[in-house]
């Protein structure tokens, strides 16, 4: 960390208290800087390194930050970074405000020594800390904020939560340095947090406002009603209008008890935002979904904000990449910042979950063989052979070097093309002969791999940079009787993630079913997240 002062400071000033009812300004060490902002430190602007040891004896709950504190002040030769000629710098006050309001970031913990911090910054309090203690306390306050907001839970916990995407690494020193240069980064720092995080933060604010105003009432469900259809009248229709007006799915609440076209539009907007297909009826199942309390939606937003803390914003800066979101059963392909492809997908069922990880697509395989995994061979194929000696022939399968494989063709379980990004999980993208599954709300049916709803279009996009692979040639390869491997000249990053709340480019927010039941577990971790401030 090298450039910590945004202004030229040329001499040391000591301030006295100006009145008994005003905050006493602390004596300010003054540093001289050159035009590049490099600090030329003066001996009288520093404090003794022994003060660090004494500080952590006095404030042991911050011991987890000790290594960072030592590193920061060794680089600064133990000079103050939070004071100018007027006392504590304004940026420290801004940081204090963010720490006081850290709940807006979806963080449920408070700084362990909030009373001491209040004494530093609140005008009606008396600061009982020495100048060195004040300096170190503010730096600890920054580290607390940076850890909770920018880093999130530790790497070991993330891995235990079955998240194998590369976890973002945060240099607190670099973040602090950049914020002193540009204090606006405290409000939004796109170099540290993914844009989706900030979109969810806005949604969190909105849903907390709904909660503060009383949330929404439970809609009554008549056990005699199988579904409400257009033209029906009921008290529940009035309640549904009120519920949908709370979340903006209908612009105005007419208060009518009649199920009309206006309400149908709002109902279907709500359904799409919750991962469901449009319908022309309101079922008890849909009403049950609407009755989920606002507190549960807030929980879902908070855990997904945490997941985005783990993702480096750099992955979206790649010239092209593919992203699969498991809970939404969707994938997209971005190139040069533009969405060039989208498709529904089928993912692993609960007993054979699709793994959350990253890889690099290296091969496209047309008219592929399907090498039956040992688990499926044991659970499905061998029992089938015992029952029917012609099982393999009926399923277009054959023995191959002690293994069973399915030949290329219309009935092949991988369909007409697969996309390989080599990985230890043996996960890949592929076509499927079973097309009806892509129209279902719940699409967790596979053995772990990702089935692609629009495989031909994906092949065209993946091979777009290779002029030899025209759409016509791709069609021929997909319908051939022999397998064809194509090595990609440029590997394409593939990221498989797990996000149950999402905000699109239009600012519309979506909630998806937690199909692998991971949200509650992460939420419990967040409520108990105190790892770095423990002794």
Secondary structure per residue as TSV (DSSP state, phi and psi in degrees):
chain	resnum	aa	ss	phi	psi
A	1	X	-	360.0	120.0
A	2	X	-	-120.8	-40.0
A	3	X	-	-109.2	91.2
A	4	X	-	-105.5	-11.5
A	5	X	-	-117.0	130.3
A	6	X	S	-85.2	-7.6
A	7	X	S	-128.0	164.9
A	8	X	-	-85.6	122.2
A	9	X	-	-114.5	124.5
A	10	X	-	-116.8	-10.8
A	11	X	S	-157.6	166.0
A	12	X	-	-96.3	133.9
A	13	X	B	-126.7	139.4
A	14	X	-	-114.1	125.7
A	15	X	-	-104.4	142.4
A	16	X	-	-103.8	166.6
A	17	X	-	-67.0	137.6
A	18	X	-	-99.4	-21.9
A	19	X	-	-164.1	160.7
A	20	X	T	-73.7	-18.4
A	21	X	T	-107.5	14.1
A	22	X	S	-116.2	158.1
A	23	X	-	-66.8	129.2
A	24	X	-	-72.1	122.1
A	25	X	-	-76.7	137.7
A	26	X	-	-79.7	148.2
A	27	X	-	-60.3	137.5
A	28	X	B	-112.7	117.1
A	29	X	-	-69.8	140.1
A	30	X	-	-118.0	129.6
A	31	X	-	-110.8	145.6
A	32	X	E	-95.2	135.2
A	33	X	E	-124.8	153.2
A	34	X	-	-89.0	-176.2
A	35	X	T	-66.4	-22.8
A	36	X	T	-84.2	-3.0
A	37	X	-	87.3	6.5
A	38	X	-	-76.2	133.8
A	39	X	E	-80.6	124.5
A	40	X	E	-99.7	97.9
A	41	X	-	-78.0	142.4
A	42	X	-	-104.4	145.3
A	43	X	G	-59.1	-38.7
A	44	X	G	-76.5	-2.9
A	45	X	G	-96.3	10.1
A	46	X	B	-114.4	173.0
A	47	X	-	-129.1	163.0
A	48	X	-	-73.5	138.7
A	49	X	T	-61.7	-22.2
A	50	X	H	-60.3	-26.5
A	51	X	H	-61.0	-29.1
A	52	X	H	-67.1	-46.4
A	53	X	H	-60.6	-44.7
A	54	X	H	-63.5	-37.2
A	55	X	H	-60.9	-48.0
A	56	X	H	-74.8	-19.5
A	57	X	H	-69.6	-39.3
A	58	X	H	-77.5	-32.1
A	59	X	-	-127.2	70.5
A	60	X	G	-66.5	-21.8
A	61	X	G	-69.4	-8.4
A	62	X	G	-102.6	9.2
A	63	X	G	-58.2	-26.7
A	64	X	G	-64.5	-20.0
A	65	X	G	-95.1	2.3
A	66	X	H	-56.2	-45.6
A	67	X	H	-60.5	-40.8
A	68	X	H	-66.5	-40.1
A	69	X	H	-62.0	-47.4
A	70	X	H	-60.4	-44.3
A	71	X	H	-62.1	-46.2
A	72	X	H	-60.9	-48.0
A	73	X	H	-80.5	-24.1
A	74	X	H	-64.8	-42.1
A	75	X	H	-65.2	-30.8
A	76	X	T	-92.1	3.3
A	77	X	T	53.8	36.3
A	78	X	T	60.1	35.1
A	79	X	B	-90.9	151.1
A	80	X	-	-68.0	142.8
A	81	X	S	-120.1	-7.4
A	82	X	S	-110.2	14.1
A	83	X	E	-128.4	144.9
A	84	X	E	-128.3	-165.1
A	85	X	T	-66.6	-13.2
A	86	X	T	-101.8	2.3
A	87	X	E	113.5	-143.3
A	88	X	E	-65.7	131.6
A	89	X	-	-66.9	153.8
A	90	X	H	-61.5	-33.4
A	91	X	H	-59.1	-35.4
A	92	X	H	-63.3	-37.4
A	93	X	H	-64.8	-39.4
A	94	X	H	-64.3	-41.2
A	95	X	H	-63.8	-41.5
A	96	X	H	-58.0	-42.7
A	97	X	H	-62.6	-38.9
A	98	X	H	-67.2	-38.9
A	99	X	H	-68.2	-39.4
A	100	X	H	-61.7	-36.0
A	101	X	T	-104.3	30.1
A	102	X	G	-65.1	-16.8
A	103	X	G	-61.4	-26.8
A	104	X	G	-67.2	-15.7
A	105	X	G	-93.7	9.4
A	106	X	T	75.9	24.0
A	107	X	-	-107.6	132.8
A	108	X	-	-101.6	4.0
A	109	X	-	-109.5	152.8
A	110	X	-	-111.4	156.8
A	111	X	-	-59.3	133.4
A	112	X	T	-58.6	-27.9
A	113	X	T	-119.7	57.5
A	114	X	H	-65.8	-33.6
A	115	X	H	-61.8	-43.0
A	116	X	H	-65.9	-38.1
A	117	X	H	-67.0	-41.1
A	118	X	H	-58.1	-40.6
A	119	X	H	-63.0	-30.4
A	120	X	H	-72.6	-40.9
A	121	X	H	-107.6	-22.7
A	122	X	-	-84.0	131.2
A	123	X	T	-67.0	-23.8
A	124	X	T	-95.5	12.1
A	125	X	S	-112.3	156.5
A	126	X	-	-105.7	124.1
A	127	X	-	-78.0	117.2
A	128	X	-	-96.1	0.6
A	129	X	S	-85.1	150.8
A	130	X	-	-70.7	169.7
A	131	X	H	-63.4	-41.7
A	132	X	H	-64.1	-41.6
A	133	X	H	-64.5	-39.0
A	134	X	H	-62.7	-45.7
A	135	X	H	-57.1	-50.9
A	136	X	H	-69.1	-35.1
A	137	X	H	-64.1	-41.4
A	138	X	H	-65.9	-38.9
A	139	X	H	-64.9	-39.3
A	140	X	H	-63.0	-37.2
A	141	X	H	-62.0	-42.1
A	142	X	H	-62.2	-44.8
A	143	X	H	-63.1	-39.1
A	144	X	H	-59.2	-48.0
A	145	X	H	-63.8	-45.6
A	146	X	I	-63.8	-39.8
A	147	X	I	-65.9	-49.9
A	148	X	I	-69.6	-37.9
A	149	X	I	-92.7	-42.1
A	150	X	I	-94.2	-34.0
A	151	X	I	-98.0	-46.6
A	152	X	-	81.6	-163.0
A	153	X	S	-66.7	161.9
A	154	X	-	-71.4	163.4
A	155	X	H	-59.4	-40.3
A	156	X	H	-63.5	-42.3
A	157	X	H	-66.2	-40.6
A	158	X	H	-59.9	-44.7
A	159	X	H	-63.9	-38.4
A	160	X	H	-65.6	-22.8
A	161	X	T	-87.0	13.6
A	162	X	T	65.2	36.0
A	163	X	B	-111.0	105.5
A	164	X	-	-108.0	8.2
A	165	X	S	-63.6	146.2
A	166	X	-	-56.3	125.7
A	167	X	-	-82.7	134.1
A	168	X	-	-60.9	138.4
A	169	X	-	-105.1	135.3
A	170	X	-	-116.8	127.8
A	171	X	-	-94.1	105.9
A	172	X	H	-61.3	-34.9
A	173	X	H	-64.3	-43.3
A	174	X	H	-67.1	-37.9
A	175	X	H	-63.4	-44.7
A	176	X	H	-62.2	-43.7
A	177	X	H	-58.4	-48.4
A	178	X	H	-65.8	-32.3
A	179	X	H	-73.0	-32.2
A	180	X	H	-67.3	-31.5
A	181	X	H	-75.2	-40.6
A	182	X	-	-136.2	96.2
A	183	X	G	-68.3	-15.9
A	184	X	G	-63.5	-20.1
A	185	X	G	-65.9	-17.4
A	186	X	G	-66.6	-31.8
A	187	X	T	-78.7	-38.2
A	188	X	-	-156.9	123.6
A	189	X	-	-127.4	93.1
A	190	X	T	-72.0	-11.6
A	191	X	T	-81.7	-13.2
A	192	X	T	-112.8	-37.0
A	193	X	S	-120.6	139.0
A	194	X	-	-65.5	146.4
A	195	X	H	-57.5	-31.8
A	196	X	H	-60.9	-31.1
A	197	X	H	-59.6	-46.8
A	198	X	H	-69.9	-32.5
A	199	X	H	-64.3	-43.3
A	200	X	H	-67.3	-32.4
A	201	X	H	-62.2	-39.5
A	202	X	H	-65.1	-40.0
A	203	X	H	-65.8	-38.9
A	204	X	H	-59.0	-43.8
A	205	X	H	-59.8	-43.9
A	206	X	H	-62.8	-45.4
A	207	X	H	-71.8	-29.4
A	208	X	H	-70.8	-30.7
A	209	X	H	-67.3	-39.6
A	210	X	H	-61.5	-43.6
A	211	X	H	-62.7	-42.0
A	212	X	H	-63.8	-32.5
A	213	X	T	-83.4	2.5
A	214	X	T	113.2	0.0
A	215	X	-	68.7	-141.9
A	216	X	-	-134.3	151.8
A	217	X	-	-77.4	155.1
A	218	X	-	-72.5	131.1
A	219	X	-	-82.4	131.0
A	220	X	-	-72.9	140.7
A	221	X	-	-114.9	116.1
A	222	X	-	-80.7	115.4
A	223	X	T	-61.9	-17.2
A	224	X	T	-83.3	-14.7
A	225	X	-	-95.6	121.8
A	226	X	S	-81.2	-33.7
A	227	X	E	-170.7	146.3
A	228	X	E	-91.6	137.1
A	229	X	E	-122.8	167.9
A	230	X	T	-51.9	133.5
A	231	X	T	96.0	-18.1
A	232	X	-	-67.9	149.6
A	233	X	B	-122.2	142.1
A	234	X	-	-171.1	156.0
A	235	X	H	-61.1	-35.6
A	236	X	H	-60.2	-30.7
A	237	X	H	-63.8	-39.8
A	238	X	H	-61.1	-44.0
A	239	X	H	-65.6	-37.9
A	240	X	H	-65.0	-41.2
A	241	X	H	-59.3	-44.8
A	242	X	H	-62.4	-42.5
A	243	X	H	-62.2	-46.9
A	244	X	H	-71.0	-27.4
A	245	X	H	-69.2	-29.3
A	246	X	H	-63.1	-37.0
A	247	X	T	-103.3	11.4
A	248	X	T	76.0	15.0
A	249	X	S	-77.5	-23.2
A	250	X	S	-125.0	139.9
A	251	X	S	-70.1	-41.6
A	252	X	-	-133.0	144.9
A	253	X	-	-98.9	106.8
A	254	X	-	-75.1	-19.4
A	255	X	-	79.5	3.4
A	256	X	-	-69.6	146.5
A	257	X	-	-95.6	11.4
A	258	X	B	-104.0	134.6
A	259	X	-	-79.4	100.0
A	260	X	-	-113.3	-178.4
A	261	X	H	-63.0	-37.3
A	262	X	H	-60.5	-43.9
A	263	X	H	-67.6	-38.0
A	264	X	H	-59.7	-40.6
A	265	X	H	-60.8	-43.9
A	266	X	H	-65.8	-39.8
A	267	X	H	-61.6	-44.5
A	268	X	H	-72.3	-30.9
A	269	X	H	-62.6	-43.3
A	270	X	H	-62.2	-43.3
A	271	X	H	-63.1	-44.0
A	272	X	H	-62.8	-37.1
A	273	X	H	-72.4	-10.3
A	274	X	T	-118.0	25.4
A	275	X	T	71.4	26.8
A	276	X	-	-118.5	158.0
A	277	X	-	-77.4	156.6
A	278	X	-	-68.8	144.2
A	279	X	-	-137.9	179.7
A	280	X	S	-115.2	13.4
A	281	X	E	-134.7	165.6
A	282	X	E	-117.4	111.5
A	283	X	E	-96.3	161.9
A	284	X	H	-57.3	-33.4
A	285	X	H	-63.8	-39.5
A	286	X	H	-68.2	-41.2
A	287	X	H	-62.9	-38.8
A	288	X	H	-59.9	-38.9
A	289	X	H	-66.4	-41.1
A	290	X	H	-64.5	-26.8
A	291	X	T	-80.3	-5.2
A	292	X	S	-59.0	124.6
A	293	X	-	-66.2	157.0
A	294	X	H	-60.7	-29.3
A	295	X	H	-61.4	-34.8
A	296	X	H	-70.3	-35.1
A	297	X	H	-67.0	-39.9
A	298	X	H	-62.2	-42.5
A	299	X	H	-58.5	-44.1
A	300	X	H	-63.6	-40.7
A	301	X	H	-63.3	-45.1
A	302	X	H	-61.9	-44.6
A	303	X	H	-68.6	-30.7
A	304	X	H	-78.0	-29.6
A	305	X	H	-60.8	-41.4
A	306	X	H	-61.7	-43.7
A	307	X	H	-60.5	-36.6
A	308	X	H	-70.8	-20.5
A	309	X	H	-64.8	-23.8
A	310	X	T	-84.7	-12.9
A	311	X	S	-101.0	130.3
A	312	X	-	-73.5	133.3
A	313	X	G	-60.4	-17.9
A	314	X	G	-64.8	-25.7
A	315	X	G	-65.5	-28.1
A	316	X	G	-79.4	-9.9
A	317	X	G	-86.5	-4.7
A	318	X	S	-62.9	147.4
A	319	X	S	-59.6	-32.1
A	320	X	E	-153.9	147.8
A	321	X	E	-161.4	157.3
A	322	X	E	-113.5	136.1
A	323	X	E	-128.6	130.6
A	324	X	E	-115.0	125.7
A	325	X	E	-107.3	113.3
A	326	X	T	-60.5	-52.1
A	327	X	T	-64.9	-27.7
A	328	X	T	-88.2	-7.2
A	329	X	T	55.4	43.2
A	330	X	E	-136.3	159.8
A	331	X	E	-141.5	156.5
A	332	X	E	-145.2	161.9
A	333	X	E	-124.9	119.0
A	334	X	E	-106.8	137.5
A	335	X	E	-136.0	126.4
A	336	X	T	51.4	41.8
A	337	X	T	78.2	3.0
A	338	X	E	-115.4	143.5
A	339	X	E	-78.4	114.0
A	340	X	E	-106.9	-8.9
A	341	X	E	-161.7	138.8
A	342	X	E	-139.7	150.6
A	343	X	E	-158.9	146.1
A	344	X	E	-71.5	153.1
A	345	X	E	-135.6	161.3
A	346	X	E	-110.7	132.8
A	347	X	E	-118.0	179.8
A	348	X	E	-66.9	142.4
A	349	X	-	-73.0	173.2
A	350	X	G	-60.9	-29.5
A	351	X	G	-84.4	-10.9
A	352	X	G	-142.9	66.6
A	353	X	-	-62.4	142.1
A	354	X	-	-70.0	133.6
A	355	X	-	-80.6	141.6
A	356	X	B	-88.3	110.6
A	357	X	E	-166.4	178.6
A	358	X	E	-123.4	151.1
A	359	X	E	-153.8	-179.3
A	360	X	E	-122.4	116.9
A	361	X	E	-64.8	124.9
A	362	X	E	-120.3	-24.4
A	363	X	E	-138.7	147.4
A	364	X	E	-116.7	130.5
A	365	X	E	-117.6	115.1
A	366	X	E	-91.5	147.5
A	367	X	S	45.1	58.6
A	368	X	-	-77.8	152.1
A	369	X	-	-74.3	151.7
A	370	X	E	-111.8	109.9
A	371	X	E	-82.5	109.9
A	372	X	-	-64.4	122.9
A	373	X	-	-61.7	150.0
A	374	X	H	-54.0	-37.7
A	375	X	H	-64.3	-41.3
A	376	X	H	-74.0	-34.1
A	377	X	I	-59.1	-44.9
A	378	X	I	-71.2	-42.1
A	379	X	I	-84.7	-26.4
A	380	X	I	-124.3	-49.5
A	381	X	I	-72.0	-52.6
A	382	X	H	-61.0	-43.3
A	383	X	H	-60.1	-34.8
A	384	X	H	-66.4	-38.8
A	385	X	H	-66.0	-37.8
A	386	X	H	-63.6	-35.4
A	387	X	H	-80.1	-31.5
A	388	X	-	-145.1	113.1
A	389	X	T	-65.5	-17.1
A	390	X	T	-98.0	14.8
A	391	X	H	-56.3	-47.0
A	392	X	H	-62.5	-45.8
A	393	X	H	-63.2	-40.4
A	394	X	H	-65.7	-25.7
A	395	X	T	-105.6	17.8
A	396	X	T	56.6	40.1
A	397	X	E	-113.5	164.8
A	398	X	E	-153.8	157.6
A	399	X	E	-79.9	140.7
A	400	X	E	-146.5	104.2
A	401	X	T	53.5	49.2
A	402	X	T	81.4	0.1
A	403	X	E	-121.2	162.4
A	404	X	E	-103.8	135.4
A	405	X	E	-134.4	153.5
A	406	X	E	-101.0	132.6
A	407	X	-	-72.0	158.2
A	408	X	S	-59.5	149.4
A	409	X	S	152.1	178.2
A	410	X	T	-61.3	-33.4
A	411	X	T	-92.2	0.2
A	412	X	-	-58.8	134.9
A	413	X	T	-64.0	-21.4
A	414	X	T	-92.5	0.8
A	415	X	T	71.7	-142.3
A	416	X	T	-102.7	-4.9
A	417	X	E	-161.8	146.0
A	418	X	E	-134.5	156.3
A	419	X	E	-123.5	118.1
A	420	X	E	-105.9	127.1
A	421	X	-	-124.1	96.0
A	422	X	-	-48.4	131.5
A	423	X	-	-159.9	158.0
A	424	X	T	-72.3	-13.2
A	425	X	T	-86.0	-7.7
A	426	X	-	56.5	41.2
A	427	X	-	-102.8	138.3
A	428	X	-	-151.3	169.6
A	429	X	E	-95.0	143.2
A	430	X	E	-158.2	161.9
A	431	X	-	-71.5	175.0
A	432	X	-	-153.2	142.8
A	433	X	S	-76.0	-13.9
A	434	X	-	-94.3	96.2
A	435	X	-	-88.0	-22.4
A	436	X	G	-68.5	-19.4
A	437	X	G	-67.8	-25.4
A	438	X	G	-69.5	-14.7
A	439	X	G	-93.2	-0.4
A	440	X	S	-86.9	154.1
A	441	X	S	-67.4	-47.6
A	442	X	-	-95.1	120.6
A	443	X	-	-124.7	39.1
A	444	X	E	-99.2	86.2
A	445	X	E	-130.1	-10.1
A	446	X	E	-84.9	175.5
A	447	X	S	-87.3	8.2
A	448	X	S	134.8	-32.8
A	449	X	S	-74.2	168.2
A	450	X	E	-104.8	117.0
A	451	X	E	-88.6	131.9
A	452	X	E	-101.6	129.8
A	453	X	T	-73.5	-27.8
A	454	X	T	-125.5	68.8
A	455	X	H	-67.6	-37.8
A	456	X	H	-62.6	-46.5
A	457	X	H	-62.2	-37.2
A	458	X	H	-65.5	-42.7
A	459	X	H	-60.6	-40.5
A	460	X	H	-62.3	-43.6
A	461	X	H	-69.2	-41.4
A	462	X	H	-63.2	-36.7
A	463	X	T	-99.6	14.5
A	464	X	T	-62.0	-31.8
A	465	X	T	-79.6	-6.5
A	466	X	-	-104.7	105.2
A	467	X	T	-62.6	-19.8
A	468	X	T	-68.4	-25.7
A	469	X	-	-100.0	83.5
A	470	X	-	-78.1	162.6
A	471	X	H	-55.6	-35.6
A	472	X	H	-66.6	-40.9
A	473	X	H	-68.3	-36.2
A	474	X	H	-64.3	-42.9
A	475	X	H	-59.3	-43.4
A	476	X	H	-64.5	-41.5
A	477	X	H	-67.6	-34.5
A	478	X	H	-71.3	-21.1
A	479	X	T	-113.2	19.0
A	480	X	-	-82.3	167.4
A	481	X	S	-95.4	-6.6
A	482	X	S	-120.5	147.9
A	483	X	-	-71.9	141.1
A	484	X	E	-134.1	119.3
A	485	X	E	-96.6	135.1
A	486	X	E	-123.2	121.7
A	487	X	E	-88.0	125.8
A	488	X	E	-73.9	133.0
A	489	X	E	-67.8	-32.8
A	490	X	E	-127.0	119.6
A	491	X	E	-68.9	146.5
A	492	X	E	-115.2	121.9
A	493	X	E	-61.6	136.5
A	494	X	E	-123.9	125.2
A	495	X	E	-119.3	127.0
A	496	X	E	-110.5	116.3
A	497	X	E	-119.4	177.1
A	498	X	-	-138.1	94.9
A	499	X	-	-128.3	119.3
A	500	X	S	-95.7	-1.1
A	501	X	E	-136.4	140.6
A	502	X	E	-151.9	146.2
A	503	X	E	-121.7	125.5
A	504	X	-	-84.1	-178.8
A	505	X	T	-66.9	-17.1
A	506	X	T	-91.2	1.1
A	507	X	S	83.8	8.0
A	508	X	-	-82.5	131.9
A	509	X	E	-104.1	143.9
A	510	X	E	-126.5	143.4
A	511	X	E	-121.0	136.7
A	512	X	-	-123.2	153.7
A	513	X	-	-63.6	137.5
A	514	X	-	-80.4	78.3
A	515	X	T	-66.0	-27.0
A	516	X	T	-102.2	9.0
A	517	X	-	55.6	53.8
A	518	X	-	-108.6	-18.1
A	519	X	H	-64.7	-46.1
A	520	X	H	-62.4	-39.8
A	521	X	H	-64.1	-43.3
A	522	X	H	-66.8	-39.9
A	523	X	H	-60.6	-41.4
A	524	X	H	-62.3	-38.3
A	525	X	H	-62.5	-43.2
A	526	X	H	-65.3	-37.4
A	527	X	H	-65.8	-28.4
A	528	X	T	-105.4	12.9
A	529	X	-	-74.9	98.3
A	530	X	-	-136.9	21.4
A	531	X	G	-58.1	-42.5
A	532	X	G	-86.2	-8.6
A	533	X	G	-104.8	8.6
A	534	X	-	-84.1	151.9
A	535	X	-	-66.4	360.0
